[in-house]
Amino acid sequence: MSANRKRPPALKQKPKEEVNRKALLWIVSAFIVVVLAVSLLLIFG
């Protein structure tokens, strides 16, 4: 008789923290760029 072996999960779950951190970084940096651009246009415009 063969012992039941545990199969590894078919889809390995990636840690969600990494994706969220990258997305958050992109959103924050884009927001900062927009705020800087608007403020520069208001000052020099």
CYANA upper distance limits for C-alpha pairs under 8 A (distance plus 0.5 A):
 15 PRO  CA     19 VAL  CA      8.21
 16 LYS  CA     20 ASN  CA      6.78
 17 GLU  CA     21 ARG  CA      6.45
 18 GLU  CA     22 LYS  CA      6.77
 19 VAL  CA     23 ALA  CA      6.65
 20 ASN  CA     24 LEU  CA      6.43
 21 ARG  CA     25 LEU  CA      6.55
 22 LYS  CA     26 TRP  CA      6.76
 23 ALA  CA     27 ILE  CA      6.69
 24 LEU  CA     28 VAL  CA      6.57
 25 LEU  CA     29 SER  CA      6.55
 26 TRP  CA     30 ALA  CA      6.55
 27 ILE  CA     31 PHE  CA      6.62
 28 VAL  CA     32 ILE  CA      6.68
 29 SER  CA     33 VAL  CA      6.72
 30 ALA  CA     34 VAL  CA      6.73
 31 PHE  CA     35 VAL  CA      6.66
 32 ILE  CA     36 LEU  CA      6.59
 33 VAL  CA     37 ALA  CA      6.60
 34 VAL  CA     38 VAL  CA      6.65
 35 VAL  CA     39 SER  CA      6.55
 36 LEU  CA     40 LEU  CA      6.55
 37 ALA  CA     41 LEU  CA      6.66
 38 VAL  CA     42 LEU  CA      6.67
 39 SER  CA     43 ILE  CA      6.64
 40 LEU  CA     44 PHE  CA      6.47
 40 LEU  CA     45 GLY  CA      8.16
 41 LEU  CA     45 GLY  CA      5.45
